[in-house]
Structures are given as C-alpha cells and as structure tokens.
Amino acid sequence: MAKDKIVLAYSGGLDTSVILTWLKETYDAEIITFTADIGQGEELDGLEEKALKTGATKVYIDDLQEEFARDFINPMFAAGALYEGQYLLGTSIARPLIAKRMVEIARAEGAFAIAHGATGKGNDQVRFELTAAALAPELSVIAPWRDEVFREQFPGRAEMIAYAEKHGINVTASAAKPYSTDRNLLHISFESGMLEDPWFDAAADSNKDMYVLSVDPQDAPDQAEYIELEFEKGLCVAVNGERMIPLRIMETLNEIGGKHGIGRVDMVENRFVGMKSRGVYETPGGTILFTAHRKMESLTMDREVMQIRDSLIPRYASLVYNGFWFAPERLAIQALVTESQKNVTGTVRLKLYKGNVQGAGVKSPVSLYNPHIATMEADPTKAYDQNDATGFIRLNALRLKVASGVHQNSQS
C-alpha cells in the first residue's frame, strides 16, 4: 500500500531537518520537501542533496524570484504598504507565495497535508495556514511546534542537535550567530538571540558583521550618487534609462542601495498573535523604490484619490503582515489601488548618500502640477482668482465660529 505524502516547507536548517525526520517517523509518510528560491543566494547550495540524505522522497527547489517581484512585490509597493510606519513587509509578502506553491505541489503529488516549521509564537504560521485555507481548504496542515508531543521531545536546541546526531542529520548549529535570519529578494531580517533585548544596539560598530545587504552608512561612499527610476501606471519599468523586468529592477536597486547603506530599520513591532517583537531589517532596493514611487504619485495622482488610497494603507499593510494576501478584502483594495495608479507615469530622480534617499527631481507627461497656476507671480491662465479664497475661507470657518460661540456662552 502506498504511503501518505506530506509536503514540507524546507530550509535545510536545524529545525526543518529535524522536522523532516520526525514527520517521517510519526506519520509513516513520504516527505516531499519544497524550497522556494526567492533570492536567498548561496543559502540554497547543496540543499537538494541534504534533503535526500535526511530522508526526503522527493525534492522541489523552484525559482520563484520573477513571480515574487512581479506578482507580489510590485502590487504591494503600488499600494504604498508600510507596516507600523517602518516595515516594508519583506518577510510577510514572501509567505503567501511559498504557501501557494506548496499547495500546488501537494495537489500534483496527491499529498494529504502540508507542513511547516514556523513556531507557535510567530506570524509565519498564520501566513502559511491562511493561504492554504484560501487556496486548498481540503489539505491538512501539520505544525509540529504546536504539537505538545513534539515540544516535549524538543524543549530546546540541545535536544534537537542530539536528535540530529543520532539520526545522522548533518546540521550546523553554532553560537557564532546568536540570532535568526530570513533573506529574500526584497530584504533580510534579523531577530531573536541578543536582539530580543530592545536596548541592544544593533547599529554599534561591533555588530557590523551582522549585516548582509548593505554597508554601514558611515562607511558608504563620500560621494553622492544620482539615480533615475521610470514608472508606468505605478510600476517601475526602468533604472537609469534601461528597461528591465521586475526581478532585475530589484536586483539592481539592491546593489545600488546596499552600496550607500540605505534601507536599515530597527523596530519593535506588534505581531498578529498579540506580542511585541524586535526586528532589524535591511531593505536597500525596496527603500529606494518606495521613496521613488511616492514622489511619482505626488506629481501625478489626484488629491482625493490619494487620500482614499492612503487611508487604506494601514489596513492593506496589516492584511499583508497578518497573512490575508488571498483574502477578498485585500483583492478588493488592490482593485482600487490599480485604478489609482493608472496615471502614475513618469521619471523620478533621487540622490543617494550615506543611508539617505532624497528627491532630486520628478517629471511626467501626465503631471498635474501646473507652474502657471502654482506660481506666486501673475497667472497668465487666470485659472485661479485669489478673490475667491475669501468666500472659501469664510465658508470653511463657519462651523468653527459657530462652535466657538456655543462653547464660550456655555462657559460664561
């Protein structure tokens, strides 16, 4: 009789290596591992061989970088998403793509479940499982860290290392990097370990070796660099005059931004499950793209449309952060975002210098800025009559005057 199959989100680290063997023993099932190549670089080297040696029946390592840039990063940036005013959602936006592909593999392989190594305290468990619920409600989800038996067997890393040694699982566990990382095309994150102390200075000179995608701003070039980004309907299509696919744009901006120490964020954020956590992020290319897009909108987007879209940014960012990428409300907001971006077309020039991104010019064939109307000199178009402002101010002041009179009378 054929064994049941489980598709496991696999990174090759200590946790998922142990989980692979544990699932195989506990469920007497074939374990199919899936790893999404979304820009981790050398972290994927030797992963297929390692998974097979650890006991995987089949290994998928799929290059999803272009899909990630085109169908996930692009629409999120068009929405101007920023979580709690700082976080550009680099980890959050990757999870629905990973879970989507896991579901596709599970269906193709006839698996009854997908499994992940996300902890019961974090956001990723929610993101993976809400995506699965939206796309494949018939699949079961196995989350070992929420299994009491698993937690009793592995109360700490020492027990996991001992289990790995017993089962011949090749893992490298070291105190050299006492923090966890998550890297993809958009960013890299650092959390746990010494970073759990919010007073710990992650920007200190002694911690320079922690960072991967960017130089320390104080070590960045002393000469500023100018860069031009071209947009069409809210999407960046060219850098410095060269048209590129979304993947290449992100790679180019990461390289340029990293050189100038751009995109470092150190914040305490609110997890969906209710606790606060501290995260340090590097998002060099994303920071450049976010800034340029906003400046392009300032020239081309109608004021009222912008206010409506901006009012939805906290909601949209929370939906991404909390794992509701495939929820109907996110799709509905995205439709509004797409409509709002139809005239966001033109070129933005930025100045990059020691961790800073400054606007250095913006132009568009559909600019809503009219220098003849905005000028402090005589308006040759006579489109604006300054006398009209008198009535405009009087009407807007009416409710303030009425309220003031009422309150003064009630206090006398």
ROKE-99678 format. One record per residue (C-alpha): x negated, y negated, z negated; residue in one letter. Coordinates in steps of 0.02 Angstrom, whole numbers, padded with zeros to 5 digits, always signed. Layout:
% residues N
XYZA ...
***
This chain:
% residues 412
+00000+00000+00000M -00067-00171+00048A -00114-00283-00096K -00032-00451-00130D -00128-00603-00071K -00168-00765-00160I -00243-00920-00079V -00363-01008-00197L -00424-01188-00183A -00610-01152-00198Y -00757-01269-00229S -00891-01142-00274G -00919-01219-00445G -00913-01128-00611L -00725-01144-00637D -00663-01085-00467T -00795-00949-00455S -00737-00876-00620V -00555-00900-00573I -00581-00805-00410L -00640-00650-00503T -00511-00671-00642W -00368-00682-00516L -00429-00528-00426K -00433-00429-00588E -00275-00498-00666T -00161-00487-00514Y -00247-00343-00424D -00233-00451-00269A -00336-00502-00118E -00405-00676-00144I -00419-00789+00008I -00519-00945-00029T -00490-01112+00052F -00609-01259+00052T -00566-01420+00141A -00711-01512+00220D -00656-01690+00188I -00829-01766+00180G -00920-01680+00036Q -01078-01664+00140G -01208-01540+00078E -01091-01477-00059E -01020-01354+00069L -01187-01272+00109D -01184-01084+00078G -01004-01087+00016L -00936-00950+00130E -01071-00826+00081E -01048-00866-00102K -00859-00842-00096A -00876-00673-00010L -01007-00615-00135K -00895-00670-00277T -00754-00561-00211G -00653-00659-00085A -00571-00555+00050T -00570-00698+00174K -00640-00874+00176V -00571-01031+00257Y -00679-01186+00267I -00585-01310+00376D -00649-01477+00437D -00505-01595+00397L -00604-01758+00400Q -00521-01834+00552E -00346-01787+00493E -00391-01859+00323F -00445-02026+00397A -00304-02038+00525R -00151-01971+00434D -00189-02007+00251F -00316-02146+00226I -00251-02255+00368N -00067-02261+00316P -00115-02286+00134M -00226-02434+00175F -00091-02507+00287A +00018-02508+00132A -00115-02604+00034G -00110-02471-00102A -00211-02509-00258L -00178-02416-00420Y -00176-02524-00577E -00262-02664-00483G -00428-02573-00461Q -00423-02394-00397Y -00418-02362-00209L -00349-02186-00238L -00492-02087-00161G -00460-01925-00254T -00271-01945-00259S -00247-01960-00071I -00352-01805-00034A -00248-01685-00136R -00090-01681-00028P -00196-01642+00125L -00284-01499+00035I -00120-01429-00030A -00038-01446+00141K -00173-01340+00222R -00166-01212+00081M +00020-01191+00113V -00011-01167+00299E -00143-01033+00264I -00032-00946+00135A +00108-00931+00261R -00007-00873+00400A -00087-00741+00287E +00075-00684+00206G +00017-00735+00032A +00143-00742-00109F +00053-00880-00205A -00074-01018-00202I -00192-01051-00349A -00298-01196-00408H -00425-01234-00543G -00352-01401-00599A -00339-01420-00786T -00177-01438-00881G -00226-01613-00936K -00259-01692-00768G -00170-01766-00618N -00227-01641-00487D -00115-01500-00549Q +00035-01613-00518V -00025-01668-00347R -00056-01491-00286F +00106-01421-00351E +00221-01563-00299L +00152-01547-00123T +00183-01360-00124A +00359-01388-00190A +00396-01510-00050A +00322-01406+00091L +00342-01224+00037A +00459-01202-00111P +00459-01013-00086E +00275-00999-00137L +00223-00966-00315S +00086-01072-00393V -00043-00998-00511I -00129-01122-00627A -00249-01022-00738P -00290-01168-00852W -00106-01172-00903R -00110-00986-00941D -00134-00957-01127E -00219-00789-01097V -00346-00872-00981F -00381-01012-01106R -00406-00888-01248E -00529-00791-01141Q -00621-00951-01088F -00612-01078-01229P -00770-01163-01165G -00906-01165-01034R -01016-01043-01131A -00885-00906-01112E -00867-00943-00927M -01054-00935-00899I -01063-00769-00993A -00919-00700-00888Y -01006-00756-00728A -01168-00671-00779E -01076-00511-00823K -00989-00506-00654H -01142-00558-00553G -01067-00725-00505I -01203-00846-00451N -01164-01013-00532V -01274-01156-00586T -01220-01235-00749A -01334-01370-00814S -01334-01514-00937A -01435-01618-00813A -01274-01698-00752K -01157-01707-00902P -01008-01769-00800Y -00897-01705-00661S -00888-01774-00484T -00767-01767-00339D -00825-01826-00170R -00741-01852-00002N -00743-01966+00149L -00663-02110+00052L -00757-02107-00113H -00843-02013-00252I -00778-02010-00430S -00866-01978-00595F -00779-01930-00756E -00794-01830-00919S -00955-01799-01014G -01038-01958-01076M -00910-02060-00977L -00774-02011-01100E -00843-02148-01212D -00771-02310-01139P -00913-02408-01222W -01043-02309-01124F -01124-02424-00995D -01117-02334-00828A -01197-02484-00744A -01354-02479-00850A -01521-02460-00762D -01544-02292-00848S -01392-02223-00756N -01440-02274-00579K -01469-02093-00530D -01287-02051-00558M -01227-02146-00405Y -01221-02065-00234V -01142-02177-00103L -01210-02349-00149S -01365-02434-00212V -01360-02537-00370D -01300-02711-00315P -01455-02791-00393Q -01563-02679-00283D -01464-02718-00123A -01546-02820+00016P -01581-03003-00023D -01515-03048+00150Q -01327-03052+00177A -01253-02951+00321E -01104-03004+00427Y -00983-02876+00496I -00830-02889+00608E -00679-02773+00600L -00545-02769+00734E -00366-02721+00693F -00219-02666+00798E -00049-02652+00714K -00129-02643+00543G -00260-02512+00584L -00445-02542+00604C -00499-02488+00779V -00673-02562+00799A -00826-02614+00699V -00943-02746+00768N -00860-02733+00938G -00875-02544+00953E -00711-02447+00961R -00711-02292+00852M -00597-02155+00791I -00540-02175+00609P -00666-02047+00546L -00812-02137+00625R -00749-02304+00557I -00750-02237+00380M -00924-02162+00401E -00991-02325+00473T -00915-02433+00337L -00976-02315+00201N -01153-02329+00267E -01148-02518+00280I -01058-02544+00116G -01168-02423+00021G -01323-02516+00078K -01256-02675-00003H -01195-02596-00165G -01012-02625-00125I -00863-02536-00199G -00910-02486-00376R -00767-02480-00502V -00771-02430-00686D -00597-02421-00763M -00485-02343-00893V -00329-02284-00804E -00163-02206-00851N -00142-02026-00799R +00029-01966-00745F +00032-01838-00886V +00028-01977-01016G -00151-02005-01075M -00281-02134-01030K -00442-02080-00946S -00602-02166-00894R -00663-02152-00716G -00809-02225-00619V -00788-02237-00430Y -00891-02279-00277E -00785-02331-00127T -00900-02434-00015P -00814-02417+00154G -00640-02420+00078G -00676-02583-00013T -00731-02666+00148I -00579-02600+00242L -00458-02651+00104F -00527-02829+00099T -00528-02849+00288A -00351-02783+00307H -00284-02904+00177R -00368-03050+00264K -00297-02996+00432M -00123-02992+00355E -00145-03167+00283S -00155-03238+00459L -00025-03132+00547T +00108-03070+00426M +00268-03166+00390D +00277-03232+00212R +00440-03148+00164E +00389-02983+00242V +00226-02990+00144M +00317-03024-00019Q +00431-02874+00007I +00286-02761+00053R +00181-02825-00092D +00323-02793-00214S +00314-02610-00163L +00125-02590-00184I +00131-02536-00367P +00269-02411-00328R +00179-02344-00174Y +00012-02329-00266A +00096-02236-00409S +00177-02116-00287L +00007-02075-00213V -00077-02063-00383Y +00060-01953-00455N +00068-01833-00308G +00226-01886-00217F +00147-01906-00045W +00278-01795+00038F +00423-01864-00063A +00565-01952+00032P +00537-02116-00059E +00355-02126-00002R +00407-02090+00177L +00541-02224+00167A +00417-02354+00103I +00295-02301+00239Q +00426-02339+00371A +00441-02515+00302L +00251-02530+00298V +00239-02477+00481T +00365-02611+00529E +00270-02741+00428S +00108-02702+00520Q +00167-02723+00700K +00085-02895+00716N -00067-02866+00606V -00187-02878+00751T -00350-02974+00770G -00528-02986+00706T -00596-03015+00531V -00774-03068+00493R -00846-03026+00322L -01005-03070+00230K -01081-02929+00126L -01204-02972-00011Y -01257-02880-00168K -01093-02794-00209G -00982-02934-00144N -00867-02943+00007V -00824-03119+00062Q -00715-03179+00203G -00811-03269+00340A -00677-03297+00472G -00519-03224+00545V -00434-03240+00714K -00287-03164+00804S -00192-03179+00968P -00032-03174+00863V -00089-03291+00724S +00049-03377+00627L -00071-03513+00575Y -00042-03673+00673N -00178-03802+00641P -00069-03941+00715H +00066-03910+00586I -00052-03874+00440A -00166-04024+00471T -00173-04169+00348M -00186-04284+00498E -00043-04338+00610A +00054-04189+00678D +00063-04202+00868P +00201-04072+00874T +00312-04165+00750K +00370-03994+00690A +00363-04047+00508Y +00441-04206+00441D +00367-04249+00272Q +00526-04343+00226N +00617-04176+00224D +00516-04125+00072A +00611-04249-00036T +00776-04157-00017G +00688-03989-00025F +00611-04031-00194I +00773-04108-00259R +00873-03951-00220L +00743-03836-00298N +00732-03947-00452A +00921-03950-00482L +00932-03791-00585R +00780-03843-00687L +00858-04011-00728K +01024-03931-00775V +00940-03803-00888A +00832-03936-00969S +00983-04045-01007G +01078-03898-01083V +00934-03846-01194H +00897-04023-01252Q +01080-04051-01300N +01086-03885-01395S +00933-03933-01498Q +00994-04107-01543S 
***
